[in-house]
Amino acid sequence: MHLPSRAPMHRAVVLLTAVAAAVALTPGATAPAIAQGDAMTVDQVLKMPKIDAHAHIGAVSPGHLRAFVAFLEQYNLRWLNICVGGMDWGRLSRQIGSAQALHAAQPDRIAWATSFTVTNWGQADWAKAANATIDDGFAGGAVAVKIWKDVGMVLKDPDGKYVMADDPRLDPVFSALAKNGRTLVAHLGEPRNCWLPVDQMTVDGDRRYFAANPQYHGLLHPEIPDYESQIAARDRMLERHPSLRVVGCHLGSLEYSVDELAKRLDKYPSFAVDLSARIVHLQIQPRDKVRAFLVKYQDRLLYGTDVQFGRGPAAEGADPTKALARLAATYESDATWFATDQELALDNVRAGFRSRGVALPEPVLRKLYYENARKWYPGL
């Protein structure tokens, strides 16, 4: 979950100097009125209510939490803090406890998604235990439950066969979610670049990530089911559970082609996707085709970043200013690309690469940034 470096950092830092002194918005207060029209400025996007529908919060001190919440208020943001790590119950249980506590402390700014463990996979009561963890999470305010890429890429049966997303033993969990009207957040598979040599990957961000995380570089692990197998298993899961509401993380791992993603959105009406960590893959595709896709599927796309706060070495003791400046730069860069037709320099693609913004109309921007997350995650 790498955080790309984005410009312009200078403006982000200037904006952040006011955060510490900013007067907090009253919880539930109405945002300032924004003039209606076909287009929005970057400043208007940054001021309107927004939900980052895919983010992660680690261990934070009380002082850092205050600075972070002030940042969310400054940018009129609400975060969906997503728990991950089904192969490590100890790690996941700590995440769940932290996420629930953060939501209880800041319910107007921090929402959360729970997950379930597969540590006890293969035991007779594993599905019962998974559903109990999910029920406990929703009782504590969770609005979704995540399935992670350890299903399909890490989890194995005793015979060495990988457990895929369409495994019937997962059905009791999926069926219970559908019955209770709950949303599954599905990070299944990886970008197609994962199965390419590093020098053939389409963006520098992926080149850096997989060079640093070879355990997830599929090309280096031919024993792991390939890209097509991951997508096919996910699609079969969607077919078998048509009433299950699913948000596919990272453009549903179909980031390389809006045409391929459109086919799934047409076929599976209960399937939506977030854009987290994959906006760059839209930016390298033909601009007019991408804009038409964003407008046509405006009800099925959720803004998200996959950014992190409070994670990494010594995060608790570090000055949060630089971390918050990076977040601010990300939000400003994204708003510029979505709301205007300005050209942006994108060093996470490659040095010197530029992409012209898609200048989405106001109704589409409001759905992308806010309304769709509220619809696809009831209770958010």
Backbone torsions as a table, in degrees:
resi	resn	phi	psi	omega
1	MET	NA	71.2	-173.9
2	HIS	-79.7	149.5	178.8
3	LEU	-107.2	107.3	-178.4
4	PRO	-66.2	148.4	174.8
5	SER	-81.3	128.6	-176.5
6	ARG	-132.2	149.0	172.6
7	ALA	-96.3	160.3	2.1
8	PRO	-97.7	120.4	-178.6
9	MET	-71.8	-32.2	-173.5
10	HIS	-60.4	-42.5	-178.1
11	ARG	-70.8	-35.8	179.1
12	ALA	-59.8	-43.3	-178.7
13	VAL	-65.4	-40.8	177.9
14	VAL	-59.9	-45.6	179.4
15	LEU	-61.5	-38.2	-175.6
16	LEU	-71.3	-22.2	179.0
17	THR	-62.8	-23.0	179.0
18	ALA	-89.1	-12.1	-173.8
19	VAL	-63.8	-46.1	-174.8
20	ALA	-60.5	-30.8	-178.4
21	ALA	-96.9	-2.2	-176.0
22	ALA	-66.4	141.8	175.2
23	VAL	-79.3	126.7	-176.7
24	ALA	-63.7	140.1	174.4
25	LEU	-68.1	141.6	174.7
26	THR	-63.3	128.8	179.9
27	PRO	-52.3	129.8	179.1
28	GLY	84.0	-0.6	-179.0
29	ALA	-65.7	149.6	178.6
30	THR	-77.3	134.3	178.1
31	ALA	-66.9	155.2	178.0
32	PRO	-55.7	144.0	-179.6
33	ALA	-62.2	140.9	178.8
34	ILE	-119.5	132.4	-178.3
35	ALA	-57.5	136.1	179.0
36	GLN	-79.1	150.6	178.8
37	GLY	169.7	-178.1	-177.5
38	ASP	-77.6	-22.0	-175.3
39	ALA	-130.6	161.6	175.0
40	MET	-130.4	149.6	173.4
41	THR	-82.9	166.1	176.6
42	VAL	-61.1	-42.9	179.6
43	ASP	-61.1	-38.9	178.3
44	GLN	-64.6	-40.6	177.1
45	VAL	-62.9	-43.2	-178.3
46	LEU	-66.6	-25.5	-179.1
47	LYS	-90.1	-23.7	-175.5
48	MET	-74.8	160.0	177.0
49	PRO	-60.5	134.8	-178.3
50	LYS	-139.7	152.4	173.0
51	ILE	-125.4	124.3	168.8
52	ASP	-87.7	103.7	-169.6
53	ALA	-85.1	12.9	175.8
54	HIS	-159.9	99.9	-179.2
55	ALA	-151.6	173.0	-175.2
56	HIS	-141.9	134.9	177.9
57	ILE	-119.7	128.3	177.7
58	GLY	-97.2	-151.0	179.4
59	ALA	-73.1	126.0	-179.0
60	VAL	-131.3	140.4	174.6
61	SER	-77.1	161.0	177.7
62	PRO	-55.1	-39.5	179.7
63	GLY	-66.6	-41.3	177.8
64	HIS	-67.1	-36.2	178.1
65	LEU	-63.8	-40.8	178.3
66	ARG	-62.2	-43.2	179.0
67	ALA	-64.1	-39.3	-179.3
68	PHE	-67.0	-44.4	179.4
69	VAL	-65.0	-38.1	175.4
70	ALA	-60.4	-38.7	176.2
71	PHE	-62.4	-46.8	179.0
72	LEU	-60.3	-39.5	179.1
73	GLU	-67.2	-41.0	179.8
74	GLN	-59.6	-38.2	-177.7
75	TYR	-99.3	8.4	179.3
76	ASN	51.5	49.9	-175.5
77	LEU	-112.7	148.5	166.6
78	ARG	-123.4	135.3	-179.1
79	TRP	-104.2	138.3	166.6
80	LEU	-98.2	106.3	-177.4
81	ASN	-87.7	113.0	-170.1
82	ILE	-104.2	127.4	177.2
83	CYS	-83.7	143.8	179.4
84	VAL	-139.9	165.7	170.5
85	GLY	111.9	50.7	-175.2
86	GLY	-66.2	-19.5	-179.9
87	MET	-81.1	-11.6	-177.0
88	ASP	-128.2	94.2	-174.6
89	TRP	-64.0	-37.0	179.0
90	GLY	-60.9	-46.9	178.7
91	ARG	-63.8	-45.1	-178.4
92	LEU	-64.3	-42.2	-178.3
93	SER	-64.1	-35.4	176.1
94	ARG	-67.0	-40.4	177.0
95	GLN	-61.3	-44.1	-179.4
96	ILE	-61.0	-45.8	179.3
97	GLY	-62.0	-41.9	179.4
98	SER	-66.5	-45.4	-178.2
99	ALA	-62.7	-41.0	179.3
100	GLN	-65.5	-40.9	179.3
101	ALA	-66.2	-40.7	178.5
102	LEU	-63.2	-41.4	178.2
103	HIS	-64.7	-42.3	179.7
104	ALA	-62.5	-35.4	-178.7
105	ALA	-78.4	-32.3	-176.1
106	GLN	-136.1	63.6	-173.6
107	PRO	-64.8	-22.6	-178.4
108	ASP	-84.1	-14.1	-176.7
109	ARG	-120.6	-23.2	-175.6
110	ILE	-128.2	114.1	171.1
111	ALA	-103.1	173.7	-178.9
112	TRP	-150.7	156.8	175.7
113	ALA	-121.8	131.2	179.3
114	THR	-86.4	-175.2	175.4
115	SER	-150.8	-170.6	179.1
116	PHE	-141.1	154.6	-176.9
117	THR	-89.5	149.1	169.5
118	VAL	-117.9	15.9	176.8
119	THR	-56.6	-36.4	-178.8
120	ASN	-97.5	24.2	-179.9
121	TRP	-54.9	137.0	178.8
122	GLY	94.6	-16.0	176.3
123	GLN	-78.9	152.6	-173.0
124	ALA	-60.4	-31.1	-174.9
125	ASP	-104.1	18.0	-174.3
126	TRP	-63.5	-42.9	-178.7
127	ALA	-66.0	-38.9	177.6
128	LYS	-61.8	-42.8	179.0
129	ALA	-66.8	-40.3	178.7
130	ALA	-61.6	-45.6	-179.9
131	ASN	-66.3	-32.7	177.4
132	ALA	-66.9	-40.8	176.7
133	THR	-62.3	-42.1	178.9
134	ILE	-64.1	-45.4	178.9
135	ASP	-59.8	-43.0	178.8
136	ASP	-62.0	-39.0	179.5
137	GLY	-63.9	-45.3	180.0
138	PHE	-67.9	-32.3	174.6
139	ALA	-64.3	-27.0	177.7
140	GLY	-93.5	13.5	173.0
141	GLY	100.5	3.4	178.3
142	ALA	-63.0	150.0	-179.7
143	VAL	-115.3	-0.1	-179.1
144	ALA	-164.9	171.1	176.6
145	VAL	-134.5	136.1	-175.2
146	LYS	-102.9	139.0	165.0
147	ILE	-110.3	133.4	-171.6
148	TRP	-109.1	171.9	-174.7
149	LYS	-69.2	-4.2	173.2
150	ASP	-63.1	-27.3	168.9
151	VAL	-78.6	115.1	-177.3
152	GLY	107.6	-28.2	-174.1
153	MET	-126.7	-15.6	-177.1
154	VAL	-130.7	-50.2	-174.1
155	LEU	-66.1	129.3	-179.9
156	LYS	-129.7	154.6	167.8
157	ASP	-80.4	165.9	179.4
158	PRO	-55.5	-26.7	179.9
159	ASP	-81.2	2.8	178.1
160	GLY	90.3	-2.7	-179.4
161	LYS	-79.4	134.8	179.8
162	TYR	-71.4	141.9	177.1
163	VAL	-87.8	122.6	-176.0
164	MET	-102.4	168.1	-174.6
165	ALA	-64.1	-22.8	-179.2
166	ASP	-95.0	12.9	179.0
167	ASP	-62.2	128.1	-177.4
168	PRO	-60.3	-21.3	179.7
169	ARG	-70.4	-14.8	173.7
170	LEU	-84.4	-13.1	-175.0
171	ASP	-56.3	-40.0	179.6
172	PRO	-59.6	-31.6	177.3
173	VAL	-73.6	-48.3	-179.3
174	PHE	-63.3	-40.1	-179.0
175	SER	-66.1	-39.2	178.4
176	ALA	-66.1	-39.3	177.1
177	LEU	-61.8	-45.9	179.8
178	ALA	-62.2	-43.8	-179.0
179	LYS	-60.5	-37.3	-176.7
180	ASN	-92.9	5.5	177.4
181	GLY	67.6	32.7	-177.8
182	ARG	-101.5	153.6	-176.2
183	THR	-97.3	135.2	173.3
184	LEU	-96.0	125.5	172.9
185	VAL	-96.0	117.0	-168.9
186	ALA	-116.5	107.1	168.4
187	HIS	-102.0	95.9	-177.2
188	LEU	-121.6	129.0	-174.9
189	GLY	75.7	-168.3	-179.8
190	GLU	-139.1	173.9	176.0
191	PRO	-60.8	155.0	-178.6
192	ARG	-58.1	-28.1	176.7
193	ASN	-56.7	-25.0	-177.9
194	CYS	-58.2	-27.4	-177.6
195	TRP	-105.0	18.1	176.4
196	LEU	-112.9	156.0	171.4
197	PRO	-60.0	149.7	-176.7
198	VAL	-54.1	-41.4	-176.5
199	ASP	-74.2	-7.5	176.4
200	GLN	-103.7	-2.6	178.7
201	MET	-67.1	151.3	-169.2
202	THR	-84.8	-18.0	-178.1
203	VAL	-137.5	146.6	-179.1
204	ASP	-64.2	-31.5	179.0
205	GLY	-57.0	-44.9	177.6
206	ASP	-68.7	-38.0	178.9
207	ARG	-59.5	-43.5	179.6
208	ARG	-68.2	-43.3	-175.3
209	TYR	-63.0	-49.6	-175.4
210	PHE	-76.0	-25.2	172.2
211	ALA	-66.4	-35.5	-179.7
212	ALA	-85.0	-19.1	-177.3
213	ASN	-128.1	66.8	-176.3
214	PRO	-62.8	-19.4	178.8
215	GLN	-64.5	-21.2	179.0
216	TYR	-105.7	2.8	-180.0
217	HIS	-84.2	100.8	-172.2
218	GLY	-56.9	-34.7	-178.4
219	LEU	-59.5	-31.1	-178.7
220	LEU	-82.0	-5.7	-176.1
221	HIS	-132.0	76.1	-177.2
222	PRO	-61.6	-15.5	176.8
223	GLU	-71.8	-20.9	179.2
224	ILE	-78.2	133.8	177.2
225	PRO	-52.3	140.0	-171.9
226	ASP	-75.8	178.3	-175.6
227	TYR	-55.2	-49.7	-177.4
228	GLU	-61.3	-36.6	179.0
229	SER	-67.5	-37.8	178.3
230	GLN	-63.4	-46.7	-178.8
231	ILE	-67.2	-40.7	-179.5
232	ALA	-63.8	-40.7	178.8
233	ALA	-65.0	-42.5	177.0
234	ARG	-60.9	-43.4	-179.7
235	ASP	-64.0	-38.8	177.6
236	ARG	-65.8	-34.9	175.4
237	MET	-63.1	-42.7	177.7
238	LEU	-63.0	-39.2	179.6
239	GLU	-65.5	-37.6	-176.3
240	ARG	-78.3	-18.1	-178.3
241	HIS	-129.3	67.7	-173.7
242	PRO	-66.4	-21.7	179.8
243	SER	-92.9	-1.7	178.4
244	LEU	-80.9	124.4	178.6
245	ARG	-80.4	120.1	-175.2
246	VAL	-126.3	131.1	169.8
247	VAL	-109.9	114.1	179.1
248	GLY	-79.9	120.3	178.2
249	CYS	-65.1	151.6	168.7
250	HIS	58.4	49.2	-178.1
251	LEU	58.0	31.7	176.2
252	GLY	62.5	25.8	-176.5
253	SER	57.1	24.8	174.1
254	LEU	-118.7	33.6	-172.0
255	GLU	-62.3	-22.7	-171.7
256	TYR	-78.4	-14.5	-174.3
257	SER	-151.1	113.9	175.4
258	VAL	-66.2	-24.3	176.5
259	ASP	-65.7	-45.3	179.1
260	GLU	-65.9	-40.1	178.1
261	LEU	-65.0	-40.9	179.0
262	ALA	-59.0	-38.2	178.7
263	LYS	-58.6	-41.7	-179.9
264	ARG	-71.7	-38.9	178.5
265	LEU	-65.1	-33.9	176.4
266	ASP	-69.7	-36.7	-173.8
267	LYS	-82.8	-32.0	-173.5
268	TYR	-120.2	94.1	-175.1
269	PRO	-67.3	-16.7	178.5
270	SER	-96.0	16.8	-176.9
271	PHE	-113.7	127.8	172.0
272	ALA	-129.1	173.7	179.6
273	VAL	-138.0	149.1	167.7
274	ASP	-98.3	163.2	-173.7
275	LEU	-99.5	7.7	-169.6
276	SER	-57.0	131.4	176.4
277	ALA	59.2	12.4	-178.1
278	ARG	-130.0	5.7	177.3
279	ILE	-57.2	-35.4	179.3
280	VAL	-58.8	-30.2	179.7
281	HIS	-75.1	-24.8	170.1
282	LEU	-72.2	-35.9	-174.6
283	GLN	-70.9	-16.8	178.8
284	ILE	-98.3	-3.2	176.6
285	GLN	-92.8	164.7	-177.8
286	PRO	-54.8	127.4	-171.3
287	ARG	-58.1	-47.5	-175.9
288	ASP	-67.5	-37.1	177.2
289	LYS	-64.5	-42.8	179.8
290	VAL	-65.2	-42.5	179.6
291	ARG	-62.2	-43.2	178.8
292	ALA	-62.2	-38.8	177.3
293	PHE	-63.0	-46.2	-178.3
294	LEU	-62.9	-36.9	179.2
295	VAL	-72.9	-44.3	-177.5
296	LYS	-64.2	-40.1	-175.8
297	TYR	-106.1	34.5	-174.6
298	GLN	-62.0	-20.3	178.8
299	ASP	-89.3	-1.8	-172.0
300	ARG	-120.6	9.2	-173.9
301	LEU	-121.3	130.9	-178.0
302	LEU	-118.9	128.6	176.2
303	TYR	-68.6	136.0	175.0
304	GLY	-162.0	162.9	-174.3
305	THR	-123.9	-30.7	-171.0
306	ASP	69.0	21.6	176.8
307	VAL	-76.8	165.9	-174.9
308	GLN	-129.9	152.0	170.7
309	PHE	-138.8	131.9	177.5
310	GLY	83.0	15.1	176.1
311	ARG	-111.7	163.3	177.1
312	GLY	99.6	170.6	-177.2
313	PRO	-59.1	130.0	174.6
314	ALA	58.3	27.1	-177.4
315	ALA	-61.8	-34.8	-177.3
316	GLU	-67.2	-31.3	-177.0
317	GLY	-96.6	-10.4	-175.4
318	ALA	-78.2	154.5	173.6
319	ASP	-66.7	124.2	-176.4
320	PRO	-76.8	-6.2	-173.3
321	THR	-58.6	-45.4	-178.3
322	LYS	-66.9	-40.0	179.0
323	ALA	-62.9	-42.2	179.4
324	LEU	-68.7	-33.6	176.9
325	ALA	-64.4	-39.0	177.1
326	ARG	-64.3	-40.7	177.0
327	LEU	-62.1	-45.3	-179.6
328	ALA	-60.1	-41.8	179.6
329	ALA	-63.4	-39.0	177.6
330	THR	-61.6	-48.8	-177.9
331	TYR	-65.4	-37.7	179.5
332	GLU	-69.1	-42.1	179.1
333	SER	-62.9	-45.3	179.5
334	ASP	-62.4	-44.1	180.0
335	ALA	-61.7	-38.3	178.5
336	THR	-63.0	-42.8	-177.4
337	TRP	-71.0	-40.6	-178.2
338	PHE	-75.8	-34.2	-170.5
339	ALA	-98.5	-18.0	-175.5
340	THR	-127.6	175.5	174.3
341	ASP	-108.3	23.1	176.5
342	GLN	-68.6	153.7	174.0
343	GLU	-88.4	135.0	178.5
344	LEU	-114.2	140.1	170.6
345	ALA	-83.9	126.5	-174.3
346	LEU	-122.3	95.2	-178.3
347	ASP	-76.2	-10.3	175.5
348	ASN	-82.4	-4.9	168.5
349	VAL	-89.3	-63.2	172.9
350	ARG	-173.8	161.5	-178.8
351	ALA	-58.8	130.2	177.4
352	GLY	86.6	-4.5	-178.7
353	PHE	-75.7	139.6	178.8
354	ARG	-131.1	146.2	179.1
355	SER	-133.8	133.4	178.7
356	ARG	-85.3	134.4	-179.3
357	GLY	-62.4	159.2	-173.3
358	VAL	-96.0	-6.0	172.5
359	ALA	47.3	58.4	-179.7
360	LEU	-71.4	146.1	177.5
361	PRO	-70.2	160.6	-175.3
362	GLU	-53.9	-47.4	-178.7
363	PRO	-59.0	-36.2	179.1
364	VAL	-70.0	-41.7	178.9
365	LEU	-61.5	-40.7	-179.4
366	ARG	-67.0	-36.9	176.2
367	LYS	-67.3	-47.5	-177.1
368	LEU	-59.5	-44.8	-172.7
369	TYR	-87.9	-17.4	-171.2
370	TYR	-147.7	-57.8	-168.6
371	GLU	-65.6	-38.3	-177.7
372	ASN	-67.5	-37.8	177.6
373	ALA	-63.2	-39.1	177.6
374	ARG	-64.9	-34.6	-178.5
375	LYS	-75.9	-44.4	-174.8
376	TRP	-82.1	-19.1	175.2
377	TYR	-120.5	80.5	179.4
378	PRO	-53.8	134.5	-178.5
379	GLY	95.5	-8.2	180.0
380	LEU	-74.5	NA	NA
